[in-house]
Amino acid sequence: MCTVAVLWRPGPAWPLMLGANRDEQLDRPWDAPAEWWPGITGGRDRTAGGTWMALNRHGVMAAILNRHGTLGPAAGKRSRGELPLLALGEATAEGAAARIAQTVDGAAYRPFNLVIADAFCAFFIRWSGDEPLSVTPLSKTTTMLTAGEPNDLAEPRIARHLPKFRSTPWESWGELLADNTPPAQTALNIPPLHGFGTVCSSLLALPTTSSPTWLSAPGPPDENPFRPVSLT
């Protein structure tokens, strides 16, 4: 169960702030964020070739999360990691969301949550598996996503941590992402268990006029410092 927290507040010079933990099978190989695709910087899944989070040269970001009960690949289904790359073929978040809505057949994938954003708008895209694919603008506040619905307080992880994200400056979100205190089912930074756990972490800020800031921890964020990602 991955986690994405997004602070969307149009108006300031830095209108979008994001924190994300990637939870995955520990033996699934991956590469740290870099420009693995022309004009797109992101973490690369070596198994399927896609990404869980990426940013293009226009300042548009996309992050994909599994929904409940859909971890891993399935026969006959495409890799969800290709969806952020498809979205980031566009120069704006609005165009990227429209491209996903207009061209993606949800049934070709296992259910997913997808966040697409730039400095001017932000969207939540959901494919639940039994309803039409939906595109919803994110509220102008802090939104937290795991494997279900945004800000769903019935999700123990969201109930525990959403108030912290809303009261903590983005500059300190790394401390929240590193939290592995028990119980494990509500920790943001999942300790290794049965070959699964938190494998990396990111802090991303998108400005209106300057260059984005992306900090990445190339492993569990309680053990690995956040360092700048090279953005060209």
N, C-alpha and C positions, 0 to 999 in steps of 0.2 A: 504494500500500500504506500504509494508515494504521497508527498505533501507539497502543495503550492499555496503560498500566502501572497496576496496581491493588494497593495495599497494604491488605489486609483483616485486621484484628486486633481482634476483639471484646474489649471490656474497657476500653480507654482512653477518655478523653473525646472523642477524635477517632479513631474506629475505622476510618474508611475514607479513604484518600488516593489520588488518581488524577492521572496525567499523560497527556496525549494530544496527538498531532500529527495534523492532517488533511492528507493528500496528495491532490491533485486536479488536474484539468486547469486550467491557469492562467487560461483565458478563461471558465471557468464562473462566473457571477456568484453572489455570496453576501453575506449581511448578518451582521455581528458579533452575538454573543449579546445578546438582549434579550427582553422578554416579547412575542414575536410572536403567541403564542396565549394565550388566557385562562388564567392560572394556570401557564403553562409558559414558562420562559426557555431559549432555546437559539439556536444559530446557525441561520440560515435559508438554505436553498438556493433561490435565486430561480428556477431552471430547473424543478424539480419541486415546490417548495413545502414540502418536508419539512425534516428536520434530521439532522445527523450526531451531535449530542450535545445533550442538554437536561436540565433539572432542573425538577421541579414544586414547587408551594408546600408540599408535604408532605415535601420533602427526599428524594425519589426521583429518581435519575438514570438515564439510558439513553444508550448510545453504540453506533452501528452501524458495522461494518467490512465491506468486501467480502472475499470469499474469492478465492483464486488464480484468475486468468484471467477475472474477471467484472467488470472495471472498466467503468463506464458503463451506460446503459440498454440494454434489449433489447426488440424488438418483442413485444408480448403479455404483458410482465411489468410488474407494479406497481413503483413506486418504493420502494426499501428505506428511504428517508428518512421514510416514514410510520410505520414500526414503532416508533421511540422515542416518537412522539406517541401511538400507540395504547397503549403500555405505560404512559405517564404519565397516563393517565386514572384510574389507581389510586392509592390513598393509601399503599401499602406496596410494597416491592420484591417481597415474596412474592406479593402480589396481582397485581402487574404481570407477573411471570414466569408465573403461572398463566393470566393472560389471554392472553398470547402463545401459550402451549402449547395452550390450549383453543380459540382462535378463529382462529389463523393457519394458512392452507394454504400451506406452504412452497413448493409448486410454482408459486404465483402470483408468486414473486419469484426473482430471481437469487440464488445462494448467499450467505449472510451469516453473520457472527459478531455477536452482540449481547450487550452487558454491561448488566445491570440491577442497581442496588444502592441501599441506603439505609444508615443507621447501624447497622442490626441484622442484615442479611444481604445476600449478593451472589451473583449467578448469571451463568453463561455459557450462552448459548443459541446453538445451531448449526443451520444448515440447509446441508447439504453438497451438496444437489442430487440425491443418489442414496440417501439414508438418511432415516429418519423424523427430524423435528425433535426435538432433544434439549435438555433443561434440566439443567444440572449446577451445584450450589453451588460457588462459588469456594473454594479452599483458604485456610486462615488463614495466609497468607504473601503475598509479592509475586508477582503473576501478570502476565506480559507476553503481549500478543496482537498479532498482525499479521494476515496473510491465511490463516493455517493454524490449527494447534492451539495451545492455551495452553502456554507454556513449552517449545515444541518446539525443542530445541537444534540440530536439523537446519536450522532457519531461521537464516541467517547474521546477520540483524539481532538476533534474540533471543540467539543465542550470544554476540554481542559485547557487548550492553548489559544483559541481565538481571542479571549479577553487579554491575554498577554501580548499578542501581536498588535492589538488595538491600543495598548497603553505603553508600548515600548518603541522608542525611535528606531528607524530602519537600521541605523548604524550599529545597533546592538542586537539585531535579529539573528546574527550568527550564534549568539549565546543561546537563543531559543532553539535554533535548529540543532544545536549540539546536545540538547537535553535528552539524556537516556535514563532518567530516574524512573523507578518502578511506579505503577505496574507497566510491564512491557507493552501491553496492548494499547496504551495511551501515550507512550513515549514517541517523540518526533524522530529521535535518533535511535533506531531499533538495534539493540545488541544482536550479534550473530546467534541465530537459533535455527537448528535443522537446515543449515546451509543457506539461510536467508537473512538479510539485514540491510541497513543503510550503507550504501557504497560510495556516495559522494553528495556534495551539497553546493548550492550556488546562491549568491546574492547579486541581484541585477537592478540597476537604476537607469531609467530612460529619461533624458532631458529634452527640452524643446529646441534648444539651439546648439548645445555642445555635444561632445561625444559620450556615448553610453559608458557606464561603469559596470563591469562584470568581475566579480570575485568568485573563485572556485576553490573548494576543498577537495583534493583528489582522493578522498577516502572518508571514513566516518569523521564528522566535523569536530568531535571531541578530541580526536587524535591528530588531525591534520589542519594546519593553518589555512585560512583563506588567502589566496594570492590572485593578483590581477590576471585576467585572460587577455591575451593579445588580440586587439581588434583593429582591423585595417580598413 
